[in-house]
Amino acid sequence: MTIVYFIVVLGIIILIHEIGHFTAAKAFKVYCQEFALGFGPTLLKYQGKETKYSLRILPFGGYVSMAGDQGVEIENLPFERTLKGVNRLKRAIIMLSGIAMNVLLTWALLSAMFIADPRQLVSPPPIIDGIVETYPAAVAGVKVGDEVVAVTFHGQKRKEIRDYFELATLLAGNKETLVLEIKRADQLINIEVTPIYNEENGRYLIGINGRQPELRHLSFLQCFSEAGKELVFYSGEMFKVIGNLLQGQGLENLSGPLGIAQMTGEQAQAGFINLVFLVAILSLNVALFNLLPLPILDGGRVILILIEALLNKPLNKKFETALMLLSLLVIGALMFIAFYNDIIRMF
């Protein structure tokens, strides 16, 4: 069942992405030779008026084969019906439409989750409401009423705190020394704290408590606005992760298809809502990853279009092909690391 869930989840995300490219291309009358879900040998196919629709054996991607794209040449086809034949703005819209559809899917699924259960726990501000005596926070000098502005873990960047839920999430499972940036009587002070292991809870703690969260009921329209806020928050967190990856940080946390399949099975067992949330987050991952300025990805293709516009002439084909191959090597390296991480975690 894990395999089935994985194929369904991945299929939904890829299908939505490719539908974005396909509908935009069709709207601008670009000839689409094939709409494929998956790679490799064809399992099922249907020949439409112009486009062949196919389902292929490997569910790790998909594509829309458009006239004028890399390696797609159609004889006796008017130039204006090719990808290169439409103006640059339309080309950019076609490239970005897949990303837009994935973002829209994330927002729709998060909205559906809020509609299904409109009760919402509102996190209190990151203010310390209780101190456990003899624990590291009390020993280090943290006091009731202190507001935690930011947390810095050993060797990592400063992380600003927006509410107590976020603070609790950051502290959970951490056993390294950290620095709490605290606001006390309009002054900012830094307090270094090293968690200690609590056998009863089975985890490392610093000994602080926050205020009780409030329960509120969202109206129908609020469900959509709250989903939008969550979308913005998760996007910001993912951009930070991507930024760290580009600097070579956190590569050990990358997951490939094996890791995603395992995660899908776990979330499916945890319940339908958990699985829906996973689809939403993975869809957002696909969208933001495709924004990277690598020519083989949608974001990189838009960058090439902008360069063409600045030069006011098409890019040299050999140069464009070389950039594609280089970006393919980068993606291949990331996939290798992800597969390696998955295998290490499994064994």
N, C-alpha and C positions, 0 to 999 in steps of 0.2 A: 504493500500500500504506500510505503514511503516513495517508491519509484513512481507510482501513479500520481501521487500528490505533487511530486517534483515536476513531472512532465506537464501537468495541468497548470501549475503556478507559473513555470517558465513560459509555457505556451501562451498564457493570457498576456503576460508582460511583453513578450516579443510581438505577438499579434497586434496589440494596441499600438506599439511603436511603429510597426511597418504600415499599419492602416493610416497613420499620420502622414508618412511619406507618400503613400499611394493616393490618398484623397487629394492632397495638395498638388501632386503631379497631374492627376486627372483634371483638377480644376483649371490648371494652366495648359491643358491639352498636350501634355508631354506623353509621348507614346511609351506605354509600359509593356514590355515583352513578357515578363513573368512576375508573379507575386508568390514568393516561396516562404513557407514556414518550416524551418529546419535546413539542414545541409545533407549532402550525400545522395545516395540512390533514392529515386522517387517511390513513395508508397501509394499515393493517390494523386490524380491530376484531373483538371477540368479545363477545357479550352473555351474561353469566352469569346466575345466578338473580336477583341484585340488581344487580350491578356490571357496567358495560361496561369491557372491557379494550381499550386502543387503543395503537397505535404510530403516532407522528406524524412528520412530515417533517423537522423541525428538532431535532437531537439535543442541544440545549443545556439540557436540564432535564427536568422531569416534575412530576406532581402527583397527589394523591389528592383528588378532589372529594367532600367530606363534607357531609352535610346540616347546615345551621345555620352553616356557614362563610361567609365573605364572598361574597355573591351567589348562594349555593346554597340555594334554597328548594324543598322537596318538599311538594306538596299532600297532605293527609290522612295525614301521617306523625306518629305519636305523638312528643310533645316529648322524651321520654326517649331516643329514638333519634337525636336530633340532637347535634351537638357541644356546643351550649350546654345541652343537657338532662342531660349527665352531670356528675358533681361535678368541682370544680376540680382535684383531685389526678389524676383520670383524664385530664382534658384536658391537664394538664401532661405526663403520661406519654406521651400520643399525640404531643405536639409534640416531646418529647425522644427518642422511639424511633428516628427517622431518624438523629439524631446518634449514638446508641448503636450502631446497625448499622454505620455507617461506621467507628467506632472499632474495633468487633469485626472488621470486614473487614481493617483495617490490622494488628491483632494476629495474625489468622489467616494473612495473607500473610507477615508477618515470621517467624512460627513455621515456616511451610512452607519458607522460605528457609534457616533454620537446620537444619531436618530434612534438606533436600536436601544441604546441605554443613555437617556439624556441626563442622568444623574452625574454630577461632576464634583470630585473632591478638589476644592480650591486650596492649593498649597499656601501655608502661612509664610510670611517673610522669613529670611534666614537669620532669625534672632534666637539666641540661646535662652531657653525657658527653664532649663534644669541642668544641674551639674552633679555628676556622680562623684562623691568624695573619694579620694585616694587614686582616682583614675588620672591618666596623663593630662587631660585638659585642665582639670582642677589644679593639679600639681604645677602645670606650666603657667597658671595665672589667668585662665579664661574665667569670666564671670557671667552670672545671669544678667541678661539685658544686652550683652554684646551682640553686635550685628556682624555676621561674617560677610565681608565684601568680596573676597577672592580666596582661592586656595592654590598653592604652588606645591606640586609634588617634586620629589628629589629628581633633579636633572631634567625637569619638564617646564613648559611654559606656564605662566600665570593664567588661572582659569577664573573668570568672573562668575559670581553666583547670583542667580536671579530669584530663587526661592529656596525654602528648606528642603523640598523634595529633591531638588538638584544637588544640594549639599549632601543629603543622606545617600543619594545614589553614588556620588563621587567617593564618599568615605567607605561605602560597603565593599568589603573584600580587600581594602588597601591595608598593607602591613608596613609600608615604608614611612619614614619620617616625612612630615609635611609641614608647611608653613601656613597658618591661618592669618589672613589680613583682616583685622577686626576694627570696626568703627565703635569707639567708646567716647561718649561726651564730646562729639565733634572732632575727635582726634583719631588718626589711623595708627594702629600699632601692629607689629608682626609678632606672632607667637609660634614658636616651633614645638611640634607635638609628635611623639612617637607612639603609635597604637600598641596596646598589649592584648594578648590572646585571652579570650573569655571562654572557658571550657563549657559552661552552661549553654551559651549561644553558639559555640563552635565557630567563632570568627573574631577578628581583631577589632577592638573598639577604642575610642578615645574618651568616652564617658560624657556625652552631651545629649540633651533632648530639646526638641522644638515645641512650638505651640501646636495645639490640635487643629487639624484642617477643618474647613467648613464644607458642608454639603449643599450644593445648589442644583436646581433643575433648569436645564437649558430649554429655551423656546425653540421652535422648529427652525427659525432663521438663525438663531444663535449657534445651532449645530454646524451650520456652514461656515460661519465666521470663526468659530473655535477651531474647526478643521483647517482653515486658512492659517491661523496662528501656529498650529502644530506643524503645518507644512513649512512655514518660514523657519521655525525653530530647528526642525530636523535637517533642513537644507543647510542652515548655518553650521550645524555640527558636522555634516558630511563634507562641506567645503574645507573645514579645519582638518579633517582626517585626510582628505585628498592632498591638501597643502603639505601635511606632514609626510605623506608617501612620496611626494615629489622631492622632498629633502632627504629621503631614505629612512625616515622614521616610521616605525609601526608596520614594517613589511611583514613581520611575523604574524600579524593579525589578519592578513589577507586570506580570503577563502575563495576556492574555486567551486566547480559544479558538485564535487563530492561533499564539501562542507555545507553548501547551500541545500543539497539533498537531505543531509542529516538534520539540518536545522528545520527544514520543511516538515520532516517526519515528526520531530519533537513538538513543533507548534500545532500540527494537526491533531496529535494526541492530547494536547493541552486544551483544545476546543476550537470551534469554528471561528470565533472572534479573533483568537490568536493567529490563526491562519490568514484571515483577512488582513490583519495588521502587518503580517510578514509580507504579503503581496504588495501592500501599500509602500512599505519601506524599500523593498527590492525594486519596485517600479521607479521610485525616486532615485535610488542608486544608479539604475540604468540611465536615467535622464541626465543626472549630473556627471556621470562618467563620460557620457557622449559629448558633454560640453568641453572636454579637455581639448586643447589646441593641437591635437595630433591629426594630420591630414587624412588618416584612414577613418577617423571618427567625424561625426556631424559637425562638432564645433570647429575642428580643423578645416573641414571643407568650407565653412563660412569664412574662416580666416583667409583661405586661398582666394575666395571670391572678392574679399575686401582688398587683397593685394592686387588682383586683376583690375579692380576699379581704380586704385591709386595709379597703377601703371598705364591704365586705359588701353590695355591689350591683353590677349590671352597669355597664360603662362606657358613657358617652354615645356613641351610634352615630356622630354627626357628628365627635366628638372622635377616636374610634378610626379613622375613615376618614381624617381629616386626618393622623394619625400615620403611617398606612400610606402615604399619598401622599408625605409628607416623607421617610420611609425609602426609598421607591422612587426619589426624586430622588438620595439619597445613593448608593444602589447603582448608579444610572444614571451618576452622575459617576465612580465607581470603574471601571465598565465602559468608559467613554469613555477614561479615562486608560490603562487596560490595552490597549485596541485601538490607541490612539495609540502606545504604547510598542512594541507588536508591529510596527506598520507602519514605525516609525523603524528598528527592528532589521533588518527585512527589506531595506530600501533604503539 
